[in-house]
Amino acid sequence: MRKMETYKRLILIAMSSICIALQMGIYALFWYGYYSERMYLKFYFKGHLLMLFVYAVLLFFFSQMYGGMRIGYLRSGEVLFSQVFATLCVNAITYLQMCLMVRGFLDVSPLLYMTVAEGAVIVLWTMGSSAIYKRIFVPRNLLVVHGDRPVEDILQKFATRKDKYRVSKSVHVGIGAEAVCREAETSYDAVVLWDIPAEVRNKIYKFCFGKGIRVYIMPKIPDILIKGADQIHLFDTPILLTREYVLSVDQRMAKRAIDFVCALILCIVSSPIMLVTAIAIKAYDHGPVFYKQVRCTRDMKEFYILKFRSMKVDAEKDGVARLASKNDDRITPIGKFIRMVRIDELPQLFNILKGDMTFIGPRPERPEIIRQYLEDMPEFVFRTKVKAGLAGYAQVYGKYNTTPYDKLKLDLFYIENYSVWLDIKLMLLTLKILFRPESTEGVDSTQTTALRK
């Protein structure tokens, strides 16, 4: 297996190239056979090649962005969905590109036929690539080393990917670092270090690194903060520097400019949708259209967040803050729909224009919820070093019901690795999660949160 791991990257690149080549072939047929003949300018050989090249670049970019080429890493269904979504984005852009070239609208039906044909190819490619991957790369035998905190959660997550992982043994770190190292040398493909003391963890990690054993580490908060540090040198001594500020002045100015321009454009474009939604909410129970609630943004500054009301008027008449749960009877029928398609979040564009929020950042929490989180996680305040966001790292890579501690770590990953490109990437990825129902699931009754102990 280790020998095949050496060529794993090349095998995956070959699989991805086959998918892109097949889709390019389908596009070439429709371009040559229909659309090129309707262009005002006559295309010659190099012009046709340029159109194919542009399509290939767009397809590669969106496929990489949305994970459509991540065979083995993602589930087959997720790869299929990601690649189809990437193809839809590319075909929409390509259609607009061709419309600009002819200065008018073209017949969209050939493009729809092309998309269906590409969809069929993607299905076959996903099934074939996944079957080849599973045959070549068998599940890894894992040794899980855990501490005193419950380990059932991570074991359950590994169990959902039996095609990729197989937990052969789980041991408590109390047996000692030496015993763990001896066990790791026997017949395991990788070691999982799950929430164990840093001193012991470092000993085991250095041993595994020296022996060439793969290691999966659950990062602690300091690990994430250090990951975002700058590497400098004091003469011949390497030093890691963590700064007192998170975003520089130029980064804040660029981020604010992007927020204002994008929010203004989206307000104009989505105004008909917001108008229809407001009428529907008012007509259903004659209650208020908007839901205003106190939330916290940068430096714990409080502001009123705006949403379309999705719950009954007296949803929290007892004054107790509660997260939405699965099958919550407080949510109205109109509310279920607008929550599912995320229309309830649109009024927050006005919060962004005002400057209380940003497009990408940690989701704003209520002051009372933050106080309860701080009882168990004092580090939760770290996420208020930047403005609260309409969407964020935790929303893209997590779910609505991801545990608060995991959401905190995801948000800190974003804060410590911030860049304008990361914001743009997360904006594009947010489009994908709008179509993932699991990202809007409520908190399960058995899930541990700061509000349920």
C-alpha positions as CSV (number, residue, x, y, z in Angstrom):
1,M,0.0,0.0,0.0
2,R,2.8,2.4,0.9
3,K,4.3,1.9,-2.6
4,M,1.0,2.8,-4.2
5,E,0.8,5.9,-2.0
6,T,3.9,7.2,-3.7
7,Y,2.0,7.3,-7.0
8,K,-1.4,8.3,-5.5
9,R,-1.1,12.0,-6.6
10,L,-0.3,11.0,-10.1
11,I,-3.2,8.5,-10.2
12,L,-5.7,11.1,-9.0
13,I,-4.4,13.7,-11.5
14,A,-4.8,11.1,-14.3
15,M,-8.4,10.4,-13.2
16,S,-9.2,14.2,-13.0
17,S,-7.7,14.8,-16.4
18,I,-9.9,12.1,-18.0
19,C,-13.0,13.8,-16.6
20,I,-12.0,17.2,-17.9
21,A,-11.0,15.8,-21.3
22,L,-14.3,14.1,-21.7
23,Q,-16.2,17.2,-20.9
24,M,-14.1,19.3,-23.2
25,G,-14.8,16.8,-26.0
26,I,-18.6,17.3,-25.4
27,Y,-18.2,21.0,-25.4
28,A,-16.1,20.9,-28.6
29,L,-18.9,19.0,-30.4
30,F,-21.5,21.6,-29.5
31,W,-19.2,24.5,-30.1
32,Y,-18.1,23.3,-33.6
33,G,-21.5,21.9,-34.5
34,Y,-23.7,24.8,-33.4
35,Y,-22.4,27.9,-31.5
36,S,-19.3,28.7,-33.6
37,E,-21.5,29.1,-36.7
38,R,-23.6,31.7,-35.0
39,M,-20.7,34.0,-34.1
40,Y,-20.4,37.3,-35.9
41,L,-16.7,36.8,-36.4
42,K,-15.4,33.7,-38.3
43,F,-13.3,31.4,-36.1
44,Y,-10.2,29.8,-37.4
45,F,-8.1,27.0,-35.9
46,K,-6.4,29.1,-33.2
47,G,-9.7,30.8,-32.3
48,H,-11.4,27.4,-31.7
49,L,-8.4,26.3,-29.6
50,L,-8.7,29.5,-27.5
51,M,-12.4,28.8,-26.8
52,L,-11.6,25.2,-25.8
53,F,-8.7,26.5,-23.6
54,V,-10.9,29.0,-21.8
55,Y,-13.5,26.3,-21.2
56,A,-10.9,23.9,-19.8
57,V,-9.4,26.6,-17.5
58,L,-12.8,27.5,-16.1
59,L,-13.7,23.8,-15.6
60,F,-10.4,23.1,-13.9
61,F,-10.8,26.2,-11.6
62,F,-14.4,25.4,-10.5
63,S,-13.7,21.7,-10.2
64,Q,-10.8,22.3,-7.9
65,M,-12.7,25.0,-6.0
66,Y,-15.8,22.9,-5.3
67,G,-14.0,19.6,-4.8
68,G,-15.2,17.8,-7.9
69,M,-11.8,16.1,-8.4
70,R,-11.3,14.9,-4.8
71,I,-11.9,11.2,-5.5
72,G,-11.2,9.2,-2.3
73,Y,-11.1,12.3,0.0
74,L,-14.9,13.0,-0.4
75,R,-17.7,10.6,-0.6
76,S,-18.7,9.5,-4.1
77,G,-22.0,11.4,-3.8
78,E,-20.2,14.6,-2.7
79,V,-17.8,14.3,-5.6
80,L,-20.7,13.8,-8.0
81,F,-22.6,16.8,-6.7
82,S,-19.5,19.0,-6.6
83,Q,-18.5,18.2,-10.2
84,V,-22.1,18.7,-11.5
85,F,-22.3,22.0,-9.6
86,A,-18.9,23.1,-11.1
87,T,-20.1,22.2,-14.6
88,L,-23.3,24.2,-14.2
89,C,-21.3,27.3,-13.1
90,V,-18.9,26.9,-16.1
91,N,-21.7,26.4,-18.6
92,A,-23.5,29.4,-17.3
93,I,-20.4,31.6,-17.6
94,T,-19.7,30.1,-21.1
95,Y,-23.2,30.9,-22.2
96,L,-22.9,34.6,-21.0
97,Q,-19.5,34.8,-22.7
98,M,-21.0,33.6,-26.1
99,C,-24.0,36.0,-25.7
100,L,-21.5,38.9,-25.3
101,M,-19.7,37.8,-28.4
102,V,-22.9,38.0,-30.5
103,R,-24.4,40.9,-28.6
104,G,-27.6,39.1,-27.9
105,F,-29.2,36.0,-26.5
106,L,-28.5,32.6,-28.1
107,D,-30.7,29.6,-28.1
108,V,-30.0,28.0,-24.7
109,S,-31.4,24.5,-25.6
110,P,-28.1,23.1,-27.1
111,L,-26.4,24.2,-23.9
112,L,-28.9,22.3,-21.9
113,Y,-28.4,19.2,-24.0
114,M,-24.6,19.6,-23.6
115,T,-25.1,19.9,-19.8
116,V,-27.2,16.7,-19.7
117,A,-24.5,14.9,-21.7
118,E,-21.8,16.1,-19.4
119,G,-23.9,15.1,-16.4
120,A,-24.1,11.5,-17.7
121,V,-20.3,11.5,-18.3
122,I,-19.7,12.8,-14.7
123,V,-21.9,10.0,-13.3
124,L,-20.1,7.3,-15.1
125,W,-16.7,8.9,-14.3
126,T,-17.5,9.2,-10.6
127,M,-18.6,5.6,-10.4
128,G,-15.6,4.3,-12.3
129,S,-13.0,6.4,-10.6
130,S,-14.4,5.6,-7.1
131,A,-14.4,1.9,-7.9
132,I,-10.7,2.1,-9.1
133,Y,-9.7,4.1,-6.1
134,K,-11.3,1.7,-3.6
135,R,-9.6,-1.2,-5.4
136,I,-6.1,0.3,-5.4
137,F,-6.2,2.1,-2.0
138,V,-7.6,-0.1,0.7
139,P,-8.8,1.5,4.0
140,R,-6.1,2.5,6.4
141,N,-5.6,0.6,9.7
142,L,-5.8,3.3,12.4
143,L,-4.5,3.3,16.0
144,V,-6.5,5.9,17.9
145,V,-4.8,7.3,21.0
146,H,-7.2,9.3,23.2
147,G,-7.3,11.2,26.5
148,D,-10.0,11.5,29.1
149,R,-12.5,13.3,26.9
150,P,-15.1,11.0,25.2
151,V,-13.8,9.4,22.1
152,E,-17.0,8.1,20.7
153,D,-17.6,11.1,18.5
154,I,-14.5,10.8,16.5
155,L,-14.8,7.0,16.2
156,Q,-18.3,7.5,14.8
157,K,-17.0,9.9,12.2
158,F,-14.3,7.5,11.2
159,A,-17.0,4.8,11.0
160,T,-18.9,6.8,8.4
161,R,-15.9,6.5,6.0
162,K,-15.3,2.7,6.1
163,D,-14.0,3.0,2.5
164,K,-11.1,5.2,3.7
165,Y,-10.5,4.4,7.4
166,R,-10.6,1.3,9.7
167,V,-10.1,1.9,13.4
168,S,-8.3,-1.3,14.4
169,K,-7.6,-0.3,18.0
170,S,-8.3,2.5,20.4
171,V,-6.0,3.0,23.5
172,H,-5.9,5.5,26.3
173,V,-2.8,7.7,26.5
174,G,-2.5,6.6,30.2
175,I,-0.6,3.5,29.1
176,G,2.4,5.8,28.5
177,A,4.1,7.3,25.5
178,E,6.6,4.4,25.2
179,A,3.8,1.8,25.1
180,V,2.0,3.8,22.5
181,C,5.1,4.1,20.3
182,R,5.7,0.3,20.5
183,E,2.1,-0.3,19.5
184,A,2.3,2.1,16.6
185,E,5.2,0.2,15.1
186,T,3.3,-3.1,14.8
187,S,0.8,-3.2,12.0
188,Y,-0.9,0.2,11.6
189,D,-1.0,2.6,8.6
190,A,-1.6,5.7,10.7
191,V,-1.9,6.9,14.3
192,V,-4.7,9.3,15.4
193,L,-3.8,11.6,18.3
194,W,-7.1,12.6,19.8
195,D,-7.1,15.3,22.5
196,I,-4.1,14.2,24.6
197,P,-1.7,16.3,26.6
198,A,0.7,18.3,24.5
199,E,3.9,16.9,26.2
200,V,2.9,13.3,25.5
201,R,1.5,14.1,22.1
202,N,4.8,15.7,21.1
203,K,6.8,12.6,22.1
204,I,4.5,10.3,20.1
205,Y,4.4,12.6,17.1
206,K,8.2,12.9,16.9
207,F,8.6,9.1,17.2
208,C,6.0,8.6,14.4
209,F,7.7,11.2,12.2
210,G,11.1,9.6,12.6
211,K,9.6,6.2,11.7
212,G,7.7,7.5,8.7
213,I,4.3,6.7,10.3
214,R,1.3,8.8,9.1
215,V,-0.3,10.9,12.0
216,Y,-3.7,12.5,12.3
217,I,-3.7,15.2,15.0
218,M,-6.7,16.9,16.6
219,P,-5.4,20.5,16.9
220,K,-5.9,22.4,20.1
221,I,-6.5,26.1,20.1
222,P,-2.8,27.1,20.5
223,D,-1.9,24.9,17.5
224,I,-4.3,26.8,15.3
225,L,-3.0,30.2,16.6
226,I,0.6,29.1,15.9
227,K,-0.3,27.9,12.4
228,G,-1.1,31.5,11.5
229,A,2.2,32.9,12.8
230,D,4.8,34.5,10.7
231,Q,8.2,32.9,10.4
232,I,11.1,35.2,11.0
233,H,14.8,34.8,11.8
234,L,16.9,36.4,14.6
235,F,20.3,36.0,12.9
236,D,20.4,32.2,12.6
237,T,17.6,31.4,15.0
238,P,14.1,30.7,13.6
239,I,11.3,32.5,15.5
240,L,7.5,32.3,15.1
241,L,5.7,35.7,15.5
242,T,2.1,36.1,16.4
243,R,1.0,39.7,16.1
244,E,-1.3,41.8,18.3
245,Y,-3.6,42.6,15.4
246,V,-5.4,40.2,13.1
247,L,-6.1,42.2,9.9
248,S,-3.7,44.9,8.6
249,V,-5.0,48.3,7.6
250,D,-4.8,47.5,3.9
251,Q,-6.6,44.2,4.4
252,R,-9.4,45.9,6.3
253,M,-9.8,48.6,3.6
254,A,-9.9,46.0,0.8
255,K,-12.4,43.8,2.8
256,R,-14.7,46.8,3.4
257,A,-14.6,47.9,-0.2
258,I,-15.5,44.4,-1.4
259,D,-18.3,44.1,1.2
260,F,-19.9,47.5,0.3
261,V,-19.8,46.9,-3.5
262,C,-21.1,43.3,-3.4
263,A,-23.8,44.1,-0.8
264,L,-25.1,47.0,-2.9
265,I,-25.2,44.9,-6.1
266,L,-27.0,42.0,-4.3
267,C,-29.5,44.4,-2.6
268,I,-30.5,45.6,-6.1
269,V,-30.6,42.2,-7.7
270,S,-32.5,40.5,-4.8
271,S,-35.0,43.3,-4.2
272,P,-37.8,41.5,-6.0
273,I,-37.2,38.3,-4.0
274,M,-37.2,40.3,-0.7
275,L,-40.4,42.1,-1.7
276,V,-42.2,38.8,-2.4
277,T,-40.9,37.2,0.8
278,A,-42.0,40.2,2.9
279,I,-45.6,40.0,1.4
280,A,-45.7,36.2,2.1
281,I,-44.7,36.6,5.7
282,K,-47.1,39.4,6.4
283,A,-50.0,37.6,4.7
284,Y,-49.4,34.3,6.6
285,D,-50.0,35.6,10.2
286,H,-50.0,39.4,9.9
287,G,-46.9,39.5,12.2
288,P,-43.8,41.6,11.6
289,V,-41.8,40.9,8.5
290,F,-38.4,41.4,10.0
291,Y,-36.8,39.7,13.0
292,K,-34.4,42.0,14.9
293,Q,-32.1,40.5,17.5
294,V,-29.0,41.7,19.4
295,R,-25.8,40.1,18.2
296,C,-22.1,40.7,18.8
297,T,-19.5,41.6,16.3
298,R,-15.8,42.7,16.5
299,D,-14.6,43.5,20.1
300,M,-18.0,42.3,21.4
301,K,-19.8,45.3,20.0
302,E,-23.5,44.8,20.0
303,F,-25.8,45.5,17.0
304,Y,-29.2,44.5,15.8
305,I,-29.1,41.8,13.1
306,L,-31.9,41.8,10.5
307,K,-33.6,38.6,9.2
308,F,-36.8,37.7,7.6
309,R,-39.0,36.3,10.4
310,S,-39.2,32.5,10.1
311,M,-40.7,31.6,13.5
312,K,-43.9,32.3,15.2
313,V,-44.3,35.8,16.7
314,D,-44.0,34.5,20.3
315,A,-41.3,31.9,19.6
316,E,-39.2,33.0,22.6
317,K,-42.0,34.6,24.8
318,D,-40.3,33.1,27.9
319,G,-37.2,35.1,27.2
320,V,-34.9,32.1,27.0
321,A,-32.4,31.9,24.1
322,R,-32.7,28.6,22.3
323,L,-31.0,27.4,19.1
324,A,-33.3,26.0,16.4
325,S,-33.7,22.3,16.7
326,K,-34.6,19.6,14.3
327,N,-38.4,19.6,13.4
328,D,-38.7,22.8,15.6
329,D,-42.5,23.5,15.8
330,R,-41.8,27.2,16.3
331,I,-40.9,27.5,12.6
332,T,-43.7,28.5,10.3
333,P,-44.4,26.9,6.9
334,I,-43.1,30.1,5.2
335,G,-40.2,30.0,7.5
336,K,-39.2,26.5,6.6
337,F,-39.0,27.4,3.0
338,I,-37.1,30.6,3.4
339,R,-34.7,28.9,5.8
340,M,-34.1,26.1,3.4
341,V,-33.2,28.4,0.5
342,R,-31.5,30.9,2.8
343,I,-33.8,33.8,1.9
344,D,-34.2,34.6,5.6
345,E,-30.6,35.9,5.6
346,L,-31.0,38.4,2.8
347,P,-31.8,41.4,5.1
348,Q,-28.3,41.1,6.6
349,L,-27.1,42.8,3.4
350,F,-28.2,46.0,5.1
351,N,-26.1,45.1,8.1
352,I,-23.1,44.7,5.8
353,L,-23.8,48.1,4.1
354,K,-24.0,49.7,7.5
355,G,-20.7,48.2,8.5
356,D,-21.8,46.0,11.4
357,M,-21.1,42.8,9.5
358,T,-19.0,41.5,6.7
359,F,-19.6,38.9,4.0
360,I,-17.1,36.4,5.4
361,G,-16.4,36.1,9.1
362,P,-17.5,34.2,12.2
363,R,-21.3,34.1,12.5
364,P,-22.6,36.7,15.0
365,E,-23.8,35.2,18.3
366,R,-26.2,36.5,20.9
367,P,-24.5,38.1,24.0
368,E,-26.2,35.6,26.4
369,I,-25.2,32.7,24.3
370,I,-21.6,33.9,24.2
371,R,-21.6,34.2,28.0
372,Q,-22.7,30.6,28.3
373,Y,-20.1,29.4,25.8
374,L,-17.4,31.3,27.7
375,E,-18.1,29.2,30.8
376,D,-16.8,26.1,29.0
377,M,-14.6,27.7,26.4
378,P,-12.9,31.0,27.5
379,E,-11.2,31.0,24.1
380,F,-14.6,31.6,22.4
381,V,-13.9,35.4,22.7
382,F,-11.0,35.0,20.2
383,R,-13.5,34.8,17.3
384,T,-14.6,38.4,18.1
385,K,-11.2,39.8,16.9
386,V,-12.8,40.3,13.5
387,K,-16.2,41.4,12.3
388,A,-19.1,38.9,12.3
389,G,-20.0,37.6,8.9
390,L,-22.9,36.6,6.8
391,A,-21.1,33.4,6.0
392,G,-17.8,32.0,7.2
393,Y,-15.3,29.2,7.3
394,A,-17.4,27.3,9.8
395,Q,-20.4,27.5,7.6
396,V,-18.5,26.3,4.5
397,Y,-16.6,23.4,6.2
398,G,-19.1,22.6,9.0
399,K,-22.8,22.4,9.5
400,Y,-25.4,24.3,11.4
401,N,-25.3,21.6,14.1
402,T,-21.4,21.3,14.2
403,T,-20.4,21.5,17.9
404,P,-19.5,25.0,19.2
405,Y,-15.9,23.9,19.9
406,D,-15.3,22.6,16.4
407,K,-16.9,25.8,15.0
408,L,-14.6,27.9,17.1
409,K,-11.5,26.0,15.7
410,L,-12.8,26.5,12.2
411,D,-13.3,30.2,12.7
412,L,-9.8,30.5,14.2
413,F,-8.4,28.8,11.1
414,Y,-10.0,31.6,9.1
415,I,-8.8,34.4,11.3
416,E,-5.2,33.2,11.5
417,N,-4.9,32.5,7.8
418,Y,-6.9,35.5,6.4
419,S,-6.3,36.8,2.9
420,V,-8.5,38.6,0.3
421,W,-8.3,35.5,-1.9
422,L,-9.5,33.3,1.0
423,D,-12.6,35.6,1.3
424,I,-13.3,35.3,-2.4
425,K,-12.9,31.5,-2.3
426,L,-15.3,31.2,0.7
427,M,-17.8,33.4,-1.2
428,L,-17.7,31.0,-4.1
429,L,-17.9,28.0,-1.9
430,T,-20.9,29.5,-0.1
431,L,-22.9,29.2,-3.4
432,K,-22.4,25.4,-3.2
433,I,-23.5,25.0,0.4
434,L,-26.8,26.8,-0.4
435,F,-27.8,23.5,-2.1
436,R,-26.7,21.3,0.8
437,P,-29.7,20.6,3.1
438,E,-27.5,19.2,5.9
439,S,-25.9,22.7,6.4
440,T,-29.3,24.0,7.6
441,E,-30.1,21.2,10.0
442,G,-31.1,22.1,13.5
443,V,-29.3,21.1,16.7
444,D,-30.0,17.5,17.6
445,S,-31.6,16.9,21.1
446,T,-28.5,14.8,22.1
447,Q,-25.9,17.3,20.9
448,T,-23.8,19.1,23.5
449,T,-23.8,22.9,23.4
450,A,-23.2,25.7,25.8
451,L,-27.0,26.0,26.1
452,R,-27.5,22.3,26.9
453,K,-25.4,20.7,29.6
